Amino acid sequence: MTYSEVWDLESIFAGGTASPALKEKMVSIRADLSVFEEEVKNWQAANDKPNYQGFSNLLAQEEKIGNALGQCGSFINCHLSANVADKLATTLFSKLFTLDSEFSTAATILTKKLVAMSQTDWQALLDLPAFKPVSFVLNETREQGKKLLSEEEETLINALSVDGIQAWGDHYDRIVSLIEIPFESKDGTITMLSVGQAYNKMSDDPDAAVRKQLFEKWEQAWSKMAPLFADTLNHLSGFRLALYKAHGTEDYLARPLEYNRMSRKTLDTMWDTITKNKEAFMPFFARKAQLLGMEKLAWQDVDAPVVIGDATPHHYPYNEGAKFIIDNFSKFGDKLAAFAQKAFNNSWIEAEDRPGKGTGGYCTTLPESKESRIFMTYSGSPNGVSTLAHELGHAFHTSVMFDLPALNQEYAMNVAETASTFAEMIVADATVREAKSVEERITLLDNKLLNASAMFFDIHSRFIFENRFYEERKNGVLSEEHISELMEAAQKESYLDALSEYHPHFWASKGHFYGVEIPFYNFPYTFGYLFSLGIYARSLEEGKAFEEKYIALLKDTASMTTEDLAMKHLGVDLTQPDFWQAGIDLMIKDVDTFVEISEAFI
């Protein structure tokens, strides 16, 4: 079967970013928002007892507006990702953020009214059948609301955010859209690559000279813009630190942990356990360097494919990659496979390799359509297939929650990365199992181990860097030179100085550092990876019957703490090292296998 490599956005709003339907939708949001603001202002909990029908109506209005904002935001972002030169999309984003700011202000006022209720009245509300299913989220909202400032102050903060933290996030995207990376082929032809194309080629090309050339040009491109990126990162973090301080906290990790519904003890235990096991992964880096004919891997070589003898990295044309994913999803469960088939059939995926696209990959939700869209630049490598499976995992997670109350659909990033990594693991394991020779098995096992190395070393370096950056940012603005020093030092510490060359301007090239909505966009990846290993091990034990248990776990991801989720569905305590060690041990076995079967080829 042939699938389109370009996504369908016309079924959402016909006419692109100039769509009359989109314009009409944004006008309707403004009208609904005005009504919501007025009704929130007039609502009094004491007058709504005992059934709190007025509050129920407000929640319904809040859901309607939130879904409409999400629908428009996803649509506009999709167009901007597919064409970074779409100036109308940037203008529309600005208008949408203004609406979102006003919406946040109204929601804040409502939250403050919930905080003002007596505990007796609050418990009576939660005990009602209409609110009991969403009591966890309502309680969470009320507890967090106790830290809010006055209505006037919160209104001002939300208004200033549009041209403050949000504007700096947009500024980063605008700078990135202007960057092109020159690549000179062997015949002297120079091609200008988008950052997405350049990154894929730098990671996937088997030729070390190509990787080195691209990495040098890559570093130069980000270095040239480093003063602008330093301004952006300083002001983003400065705004965030000022906001935290205004709400009574100096701990910059408090909000990320609160957002991810996990404790500091869980986070510390995870990183401590990983750190104690890092030496066990050094043979992987050393052996890979030997197989590539190097003394030590450089930064750009870590993800490079290992090619032995006449073996070549398997290339999966898009349709073949799609079939491979669907076939292997079906071995886990019929629902996951059927969902992936639906996504391919309905052209929900933007995969085409072309200039002018944004960097990276993501899955975005269309809450009104109850659909998703996936963005990436598909390379055809095993890593590209894994990335596609990863994003489909995100989309499946969202899909199984559409029948839940809206408040119980807002899962955090750490559990989001669990579903995506689980889907990726299914495909990565399948590629290793289907290897036709020892040489191919080495190549594919290397690709699988790259996920582990990314989670335990690359992501850890980002976490170390961001910790130190925020600590120093409390005392003032950091220069681009010092930020690069912090980045390289974090990489050397995380990798145990196992590489010959590092990426000092990684802080500039990685968009995750500039995310507005989610601070510390790093540790949830590692959490999701290790958590998914535990789930994957359980699925191998129980076979296809496990799919329903898996879906039940996903449905709970937005209505309990991470620790409670793990205890309920896996019977494990995340604050203890045992669970984390078990997942790490699985990867150490792969390292041992990789070293053993590659011994004959050095």
Secondary structure, 3 states (H helix, E strand, C coil): CCCCCCCCCCCCCCCHHHCHHHHHHHHHHHHHHHHHHHHHHHCCHHHHCCCCHHHHHHHHHHHHHHHHHHHHHHHHHHHHHHCCCCHHHHHHHHHHHHHHHHHHHHHHHHHHHHHCCCHHHHHHHHCCCCCHHHHHHHHHHHHHHCCCCCHHHHHHHHHHHHCCHHHHHHHHHHHHHCCCEEEECCCCCEEEECHHHHHHHHHHCCCHHHHHHHHHHHHHHHHHCHHHHHHHHHHHHHHHHHHHHHCCCCCCCHHHHHHCCCCHHHHHHHHHHHHHCHHHHHHHHHHHHHHCCCCCCEHHHCCCCCCCCCCCCCCCCHHHHHHHHHHHHHHHCHHHHHHHHHHHHCCCEECCCCCCCCCCCEEEEECCCCEEEEECCCCCCHHHHHHHHHHHHHHHHHHCCCCCCHHHHCCCHHHHHHHHHHHHHHHHHHHHHCCCCHHHHHHHHHHHHHHHHHHHHHHHHHHHHHHHHHHHHCCCCCCHHHHHHHHHHHHHHHCCCCCCECCCCHHHHCHHHHCCCCCCCCHHHHHHHHHHHHHHHHHHHHHHHHHHHHHHHHHCCCCCCHHHHHHHHHCCCCCCHHHHHHHHHHHHHHHHHHHHHHHHHC
